[in-house]
Amino acid sequence: MNNSGEFTRDMNYIPDRITANGDQSQDPFTEITAPTWPVEAGRYRLIAAKACPWANRTLIVRNLLGLDAISVGMPGPTHDQRSWTFDLDPGGVDPVLKIERLQQAYFARYPDYPRGITVPAIVEVASGKVVTNDFPWITHDFFFEWRDHHKADAPNLWPDDVREEMETVMHRIFTEINNGVYRCGFATTQDAYSHAYTRLWTAMDWLEERLTDRTYLMGEQLTEADVRLFTTLVRFDAVYHGHFKCNRNKLTEMPNLWRYAKHLYSIPEFHQTVDFEQIKQHYYIVHTSINPTQIVPDGPDLTVWEL
């Protein structure tokens, strides 16, 4: 949060990457050369809560690519100030990592880790140490670096012929929509909120127009851009409209975006990762500064998503 009451996201994540050739890469945020880990089936576990939109995208991409070479652990929808917890698992312990809190994997590598314990995170199973939580790179590398472990009919989520435009579209989706709803929800002044609200709806109207005559954001082919937008859209009416005050109108009232979101939800690899109850519990229980009573609303009617 800055002095003007505007929400600013800390984008300093653990910059390590898992790569096929072991080449080092430069972290785009810190400009530090990031360590790399080798691609190896069974070596890593993805920790990704269904409640979290940033984690949700990793679950979808893993499903689309058939990336069974990386196992999955799922924390529950709520967490305290310390960490996400594995309260959905028997005994509240992840069955592979044998930990109760994701914090334990962070501390196993960085005893004094100074930042938030975030999902998604990839953990090395044998050592129990976190490898990376750099969510923009995780799905990128799932596609480019883990190709030898994709299923035979895995979609091309990063097509070369639209790559440059796609990068621009994804950047705008991140700044104006994925992060835009958070700028609305966590603003602490009227001016900051109003500015964030205007930016969000300018971008939503842009997307409504863009989807007038196309099935997906980049045309008739599903791409990573669609995954990144979907995780915000599927939460929009359930939490962002009311909880984050993004309430000019509902997603269901935008014909093109609603048609598009419903189509993506009809794809098994997408809707299998969605749990509306977990989503609502996370936002309304964890964000006590916005919802101090922690009451989870019964609405809205989410049967509109039913297939």
C-alpha positions, 0 to 999 in steps of 0.5 A: 500500500502506498501513501495515496492508499493504492494497493501495490503488489510485491512482485519479488518472488523466489526467481529460481526456474526449472529448465530442461537444459539447465541454462541460467536465466535473468529474473525480470524483476530483480535483474539477478541471474536466477539459479535453475533446477533440472527437469526431472519427473517425480522430483517436484510437488506443486502446491496450489490452493484452488481458492487462489487465482494465481495458483489456479492458473498453474492447476489449469495449465498442468491439466491441459498439458497432462503434466503428471510428472509433477505431483500436486498438493492442495492447501485449504481455502483459508490461512492465517498470518503465518502460512497456507495449511494442509487442512484438507488432508487427513491429519492436516498434513500433506501426504507427500511432503509430510508438513502441516504448513507450506511455511515449513518448505520455505523455512527449510530453504530460507530460515529467515524468509522475509516475505509472504508464504505464497501459492503457487509454490514448487517444492523439491520432494526429497529435500522438502525445500521450496524451489520457486513461487514465481507464478508467471514463470511457473506456467511458462516453464510448464509449457516450454521446459517440460515438453518431454512430459506433456501428453501427446495431444497437449495444446500449444498454449504459446503459438509463435504466430501470435506470441508478440501480441499475446504478450501485450494482451497478457500484460494488460490483463495482469495489470488492469484485471488480474491485479486490477480487482485487488487494487479496487478491493484493497484501496484505502482512499476514495480517490485510489479506489475510484481510479482503480475502478475506472481502470478495471472497467476500461479494460473489461469493456476492451475485452467485451469488445475484443471477444465480439467475433472470436472464441478465444482472446487470440482468435480460435486457439486456446492460449495461456492468455485465456488461462490467465484471464479465466481465473479472474472471471470465474471469481468475479461475481462470486467475490470481486463484484461485492467483496472488492467493490467491482460492482458496475455490473456482473460478469453475467451481464456482459454478453461476450465475456460471459459466453467466453467464460462459460465456454472455458468453464465447460472445458474439463481441465478448467472446471475441475480446478474450480471450487466456488465454496473454497473461493468464497471462504478464502476471500471473505474469511481471510480478508478481515480488513475488508470483511471483519465479521468473516461472514461468507455470503450465501449468494450469488446464485452460482448454478448459472455456471452449471454445465 
